[in-house]
């Protein structure tokens, strides 16, 4: 008799017998050995020992795979674009799983421009969703640095954020309905385009952000928006994070909800770009200590440059900004955004000792940045690159070695740094994961900082929907 671990049945490996059985009920080219890319993750911290890969083309094939995995009690690890940063797509512990990639499910099923809606399969990349919306004269506003690779199924499974959350919300806020395969192999046909649907528990919101632990998203109905008639972009140098928040307040007073993005950039980020990516055009001769990237989306009768000039003038008079550049062309605006979107790659090339995706209440941001720097300074000498979506309280707070050293030199300090960062976040009523999810990397952190009642409810939901524990075992909820 098989035993149980933490209430879940012990799992079996995806061995030759299982592969033979599964291959017999699927098209010939569906199951294969996993190539190296399916066993790695972007930060190179985790490596899977191995696994077998399934590449279904339809929700029915996904259902067949999950039914067979449930029958044989084989774990399933969903794999999207592979851009996740918390190890949710890599089973680096435990027995050999089945890796399930939806990259072949690439259809844009239908665009409903008059309804501001689009229905796409889970393997469509975020950039392809954006392009399909553009062709229909609409906007899909979710935007990430990895959008050319990240798939919409993974974006929803992790409730991705990005640069447009301030105006449009997270992935959760952009989804109308889902098609998904549940842990018993049932297909839930929930691809509604309704804006109001008050018919009991909302499985859509349960699956979004669950990171594949409660089912596999195979398609989604997404919200589209009217494209702003005019856009304006500026890089404004601010005196401090506190000044950045005051600038946000001033901008909201002047422009209301027409602010599409408001990003805080640390001067350390400019230094990293100069060091590792000289092809990125930097607009300032000397890197400012702090600056803000702001983008406006305006109506046809408004002047973006004029609005930004007015904002700069009032902010300068209030002592909030000391310098700035307003994009005078689409190319110049693209250069500004290229700076922001290149920061994660520059960080990767430097090699962080410890990286953090956190959120705190907006008013706590200045004190958090000050206190965290002071506390980390007591652990050792480091460089800190703090940037992110300050308009929604999400900071990417990353700690790096000093020049001449590598992250390997500080591996013994990594846990202390992470604990310092997260303890301070928790004390300020923040979250240890703002947009990247929990994956496998932050399971211990979720247990340490999570509300006991919430954790108890999460475990109950997991046990009810996935009693065998086959769905992304080890992610989010400990087995």
C-alpha positions, 0 to 999 in steps of 0.5 A: 500500500502506498503511504502519504506525505502531509496528507498526499499520496506518495508519488511514482516516477514517470518511468518507462512503463508510464511513458509507454502507457501514456504514449499509446493513447496520444499522437506519436510525437507528444511524449519525449525526453525533456531537452535541457531548457525544460530542466533549467530556470533563468537564474541558474539556481535550480536544475532538475535531474531529469524528466519526461516531456509531454507536448499536447495540442488540445485540452482533450490531450491535456485531460488524457495526460492528467487522467493517466498521471492520476491513475498512476500517481505521477507528478505533473510539473507545468512548463510555460515560457520558462521565465518564472523566477521562483522555481515553479517550473522546475522540480529540483527535488523528488522523483522524476515527474512528467513535464507538461508544456502547452507551447503547441497550444498557440491558437488565437481562437477569436477576437471580439473587438466590439466586446473588448475581449479576446480568447487565446490558448495558453501557449500563446506568448504575451507578445502575441496576445498584444499583437493580436489585440493591436491588429484589432485596434485594441490594447492588451495592457499586461507588459513584462520584460519577458513578454516575447517568451512568457506564455499567457497560461503562465502569466495567469497561473502566476498572476503576473503584474508588470508595468501596467498594473497601476492603470489596468491591474494584474493578470487576474484583473484582465481575465474574464474566463478560463478553460482548464483541466482539473486534477481528475482530468475533467475539462472545465469549460469556463471561457465566458466573456461575461463581465458579470457572472455571480453564480457561485464560487469563482474557479477562475480566481482560484486557478489564477495565481495557483501556479498549476497546483490546482489545475492546468489553464489551457485557454483564457478569455481576456479583457481588451481596452481602447488604445490611448489616442496619444502617449507621452513618456518622461524620465524625471530625476527625483531627490528621493523615493519619498519625492517619487511618491509625492510626484505620483500624488501630484501626477494623479491630481493633474491627470487622474487615471491617465497614468499608465506606468510609474516606475522607480529606477535606482542609480545603481541600475544605470551603473549596471547597464553601463557595466554589462550592456553598453549597447543600451543608450543612457540619457544622463551623462552622470547617473542620477541617484533616483529617477522615475519613468512615467508614461501617460495614455491620453485622449485625442484632444490632449497634448502629452508633451504639454501635460508632462511639461506642466507636471515637471514645472510644478514638481520642480517648483515643489522641490520634487524633481531636479532634471528630466527628459520628455520623449519627443518621438516614439524612438526616444520613448522606446529608448526610455523603456529599453532602460527599464526593461533591460534592468533584469538582464543587467542584474542577471549578468552581474549576478545577485547574491539574493533577489527579492520581489516584494510589496509594501504599502505605498507610504512605507516605501521610503522607510523600507528602502532606507531601513533595508539598506541599513540592516543589510549593511550590518551583514556586509558590504553590498551593492543594492539595485532597488527598482520597480513598479512604485505606483503599486508598491512593488519593488525588486530589491536585489543585493549584489556583490561589490566589484571584484567579487561574485555571488559565490563569495557570499553564498553563506550570507544569502539566507541572512540577507533574504531573512532581513529583507522579508522580516522588514517587509512583514513588519510593515504589512507587506508581501514577500512575493508581489508578482513572481509567485511562490514556486518552490523557492518561497515555500518556507517563506510562505509558511514563515510569514503567511497567515495561519488561517489562510494557510489552513484554507489553502491546504484544505483547497489543495487536498479537496481538488488534488487529493493525490497531490499530483499537480506541481508537487512541491510548489506553493504548498509543501507535500 
